Amino acid sequence: MNLLAIETATEACSAALLVGDHIIERYQLAPRLHNSLILPMVDELLAEAGLVVGQLDALAFGRGPGSFTGVRIAAGVAQGIAFGADLLVVPVSTLAALAEAALAETGLDTAFPCIDARMGEVYWGVYRRGGAGWAELLGEEAVLPAEQAPFPEAVRGVATGSGWATYGAVLGERLGGRVLTVLEGRFPRAGVVARLGAAAFQAGAAVPVEQAQPIYLRDNVAKKPRLPSLA
């Protein structure tokens, strides 16, 4: 299949194209430049592969959690391309993408992906290698203070993501000896989003473009404030 993936939820900006089983990717660590970088990346990938948008089977995007602006950029670009070409879309968790890359790099079975959410909090999840070979979520993804990060008592694994750079001491103390290794400087990448998106697409998890929504987790940022009642 031909699948285009976009990931801009963190400081890293990337796009990737899955052609059959081959991935080509553009990646740049460039905070606040995502809006100007992402479409040229997409154009470069399509030109390199000799494809046009109409030859794609689907799009995937990093749906969050992550930077409010970054998540909206990925969702908006994916929606725009998909709408124009009448394509289905696969939203992929940025925490799942972090976890999948960490499991593949280390060969371990469990990952603790963590993204710095600012405001004294982290985006947190615990993922385990599933029966289908892909990372599967244990429990729920959440935004919360690092000292409240939940985890299964008997699980040990790899730590990854920007949250560990900021709150590594707090998280390490909370998890004790359950962290076997810490991968530094890791951000979600579109190449991983593409592979997870392709697996989800083949499992029937793609959605129409109007249902391809970002996930913020932090409701007080994502939702507009309610107006006071006049009653």
N, C-alpha and C positions, 0 to 999 in steps of 0.2 A: 504494500500500500504506500501511498504518498501522503505524508502528514507533516504539516507545518506547526511548530511549537514556539511559543513566546513566553519569556520569563523576565519580569521587571520588578518583582516584589521586594527586592532588597537593594543594596548598593550595587549589585551586579546587574548588567543588562545583557541579555542573550536571546538569540533566535536560533532555531535548529530545524533542519529538514530531514525527515526520515524517508528514504527512498528504498523500498524493499526492506532489507535489513541493515542498510548503510546509513550512518548519521553524518551529516556535515553541519557545522555549527559556527556561529560567530558569538564571541564572548568578550565583554569588556567591563572592568571594574571602574565605574564612572558615575558616582552619586550625582543626582540632579541633572544628568544629561540623557536620561532614558528617552525622553520625548523626541529628541533630535537624532538619536542613534538607531532606534528600533526599526523604522521603516526602511532606511538604507540597508540595514542588515538583512531584512527580508528580501529586498530586491536583489542583493548580492547572491543570496542562497539560491533563489529561483533561477537566476542567470547561470550560476555555476552548474546547477543540475539540468539546465536546458528545459525547465518546466515553466508553465504559466499557472496562474491561480486556478483556472478551470480544470486542470489536471490533478488537483489535490482531491483526496478522499475525505479529509476532515482537518480541523484545526484543534490544537490543544493549547491551553494557556495556564500559567501559574495563577491560580485563583485566590491565593492568599492562604494563611494570614501573612502580613508583611506591611510595608509602607502603604499608607492609605492612597497616596498619589500613585505609587508604583503599581499597586494592584489594579487601580482604575485604568492605568495606561494599558496594561496587558489585556484586560477585559475589553476595553474599548477598541483596541487594534484588532483583536481576534473577532469581535462582533462585526466590525466594519468589513473586514475581508470576507468573513463567512456569509454575511448578509448579501454582499454583492455577487457572490458565486453560488449562493444557495447550498451552503455546506453545513454539516452538523459540527458541533463543537464539544470538546471534552475538557471540562474544568479539572485541573489537577492540583492537589494540595502542595503548597510549597514545602511544608514540613515533610510530607511523604517523599518529595523529590530529594530533599536533604538526606533523609533516612536511607532511601534506596541507594544513593551514591556511596554513603558510608558503609552500608552492608556489603556492597560490591567491592569496595576498596580493601576492607579488612577481613572479609570472610566470616565475620561474626553474625549471630542470628538476631540480635536486638540492637536498636539504635535509639538514642535520646536526642532528637533534633530540637534545637532551641534557638529562636531568633529574638534579638533584642527588640522589645516593643516600646522602648522609651518609657517615660513617666513612671520609672521604677518597676516595670513589669516585663515579662517575657511571653512570647508565644511558645507553647510547649506541647509536646506529644511524645508518646512512646510507641515505637513501631517494631514489629517482629517479622522476620522472613516467613511468608505464608506458604501454604501448600502449592500455590500456583507459581511460586518462585519470586513473587513480588512482595514488597513491604506492606504489611497489614497493620492497621491502627489497633492498639490495645487501649480500650477506654475511649476517651474523647480528647480532641484538641482543645486547648484553653489559653486564655490570656490571664495572667495572675502574677503576683510577686514571686520571685525566684525561690524564696524560702518556703513557698507553699506548693511547689511543683509535685504532683502526684506520680507515683510509680509503683508497679507490682513489686512486692517484697522480695520475691525469689529471683528477680530478673537481673542479669548483668549484661553490659554491652558497651557500645561505642558512643561517645559524645561528639556532637557536631553542630556547627552553626554559630552565628555571631553572639548569641546569648551567652555562650560559654566563655567568650573573650571578656565580656563585661561582668558576668556573675559566676564565673567558674569556681571561685572560692566558696560561695554560698551553696551552689548546686553540688559541688564535690563533697562538702560537709554533709549535706542532706542525704545524698545517695551513698555515702561511705565508700566501701570497696566495690560497689556495683559498677563503677566506671572502669573499664579495662584499658581504654585508651581515649585520648582526646585528639580529634582532627582539627587543627587550627586553620583559620582563613578560608573556610568552606562556605560557599553560598549556593543557593539553588541554581541549577543550570538547565537551559532549554533542552539540551540533549537528553537529559534524564526525563524531563517533562514529556518529550516526544515518545520515549519508549513506554512510559506509564500510560500516556494518552492512547497509544496504539493498542496496548493490552486492554484498556477500558473500552475502547471502540469495538474491538473484536468480541468483548463480553456484552455488548449491547448497551453500554453506559453513556453513549453520546447523546446530546440533547439538542433541540432546535436552538437557533441563535438567541431567541428572546428569553430562553431559560438559562443561558450561560452567564451566571451572575458571580461576582466576586464574593469572597468570604472575608470579613474584617475581624470577627470575634469581639472586638471592642465596640459594643453597641452605642456607647455615648459619643463615639467619633463618627460612626457610620450613619447614625440616624439623626434626622433633623429634630431640634428641640420642639416639644409640644407647646402650643400657645396656651396661655392661662385661660381657664374657663370663665365665661362672662355670666354664667348662670348664677 
